[in-house]
């Protein structure tokens, strides 16, 4: 089993307008941080795609804008080590961190 962590960029299929004290912004995507157990990189990508998508928002992963690295089992937190138990899946994830079109990462 291999272990990966990173920040994954999700692009919304249908952007939406959000309004806050700074004015109106068009939200075009979000980030999520993950720690994943998978047999290889391809499996890790499938796990992220199936678990990272939000049922209330259609989105696609932008792998070129995502940052993923392979890590050792020993570098996992104790909680993640206990969850790993040789199974593929998400060991840790954050909520969604939305961003407007003005803050779209440059490639």
C-alpha positions as CSV (number, residue, x, y, z in Angstrom):
1,X,0.0,0.0,0.0
2,X,1.2,3.5,-0.8
3,X,0.2,6.7,0.9
4,X,-0.4,10.2,-0.6
5,X,-1.2,13.6,0.7
6,X,-2.0,16.8,-1.1
7,X,-4.2,19.6,-2.1
8,X,-6.7,18.8,-4.9
9,X,-8.2,21.5,-7.1
10,X,-11.9,20.9,-8.1
11,X,-13.4,23.1,-10.9
12,X,-17.1,23.6,-10.8
13,X,-19.0,22.7,-14.0
14,X,-21.5,25.6,-13.2
15,X,-19.9,28.6,-11.4
16,X,-22.1,30.6,-9.1
17,X,-22.2,34.1,-7.7
18,X,-21.5,34.7,-4.0
19,X,-21.8,37.9,-2.2
20,X,-20.0,39.0,0.9
21,X,-18.7,42.3,2.5
22,X,-16.2,42.6,-0.3
23,X,-18.9,42.5,-3.0
24,X,-20.0,39.9,-5.6
25,X,-17.7,37.2,-6.8
26,X,-18.1,34.3,-9.2
27,X,-17.1,31.1,-7.5
28,X,-15.4,28.8,-10.0
29,X,-13.9,26.0,-7.8
30,X,-12.7,24.7,-4.5
31,X,-9.7,23.0,-2.9
32,X,-9.7,20.0,-0.5
33,X,-6.8,18.5,1.3
34,X,-6.6,14.7,1.4
35,X,-4.5,11.9,2.8
36,X,-5.2,8.7,0.8
37,X,-4.2,5.1,1.0
38,X,-4.0,3.4,-2.4
39,X,-2.1,0.6,-4.2
40,X,-0.7,3.1,-6.8
41,X,-1.1,6.6,-8.2
42,X,-4.0,5.6,-10.6
43,X,-5.9,4.1,-7.7
44,X,-5.3,7.2,-5.6
45,X,-6.8,9.3,-8.4
46,X,-9.9,7.1,-8.5
47,X,-10.3,7.3,-4.7
48,X,-10.1,11.1,-4.8
49,X,-12.5,11.4,-7.7
50,X,-15.1,9.2,-6.0
51,X,-14.8,10.6,-2.5
52,X,-13.9,14.2,-3.3
53,X,-16.9,15.1,-5.4
54,X,-19.8,16.9,-3.8
55,X,-23.3,15.6,-4.7
56,X,-24.7,19.1,-4.5
57,X,-22.1,20.6,-6.9
58,X,-20.9,19.1,-10.1
59,X,-17.2,19.4,-10.4
60,X,-14.1,17.9,-12.0
61,X,-10.6,17.5,-10.6
62,X,-8.0,19.6,-12.2
63,X,-4.9,17.4,-11.7
64,X,-2.5,19.9,-13.3
65,X,-3.6,22.4,-10.6
66,X,-3.4,19.9,-7.8
67,X,-0.4,19.1,-5.6
68,X,0.0,15.5,-4.5
69,X,3.0,13.7,-3.0
70,X,3.7,10.2,-1.9
71,X,4.5,9.9,1.8
72,X,5.6,7.1,4.1
73,X,3.4,5.2,6.5
74,X,5.5,6.5,9.4
75,X,4.7,10.1,8.5
76,X,1.0,9.5,8.8
77,X,-0.7,10.7,12.0
78,X,-1.6,8.0,14.5
79,X,-5.3,8.4,13.6
80,X,-4.5,7.9,9.9
81,X,-2.3,4.9,10.6
82,X,-5.1,3.2,12.5
83,X,-7.6,4.0,9.7
84,X,-5.2,2.7,7.0
85,X,-5.2,-1.0,8.1
86,X,-4.2,-2.1,4.5
87,X,-7.4,-0.7,2.9
88,X,-7.6,1.8,0.1
89,X,-9.5,5.0,0.8
90,X,-9.5,8.5,2.3
91,X,-7.7,8.6,5.6
92,X,-8.2,12.4,6.1
93,X,-9.9,15.2,4.3
94,X,-10.8,18.8,4.9
95,X,-14.0,20.6,3.9
96,X,-14.2,22.7,0.7
97,X,-12.2,25.9,0.4
98,X,-13.9,27.9,-2.3
99,X,-12.2,30.4,-4.6
100,X,-13.5,33.1,-7.1
101,X,-12.4,33.4,-10.7
102,X,-10.1,36.3,-9.7
103,X,-8.1,33.8,-7.5
104,X,-7.8,31.0,-10.1
105,X,-4.4,29.5,-9.8
106,X,-1.9,30.5,-12.5
107,X,-0.3,27.6,-14.4
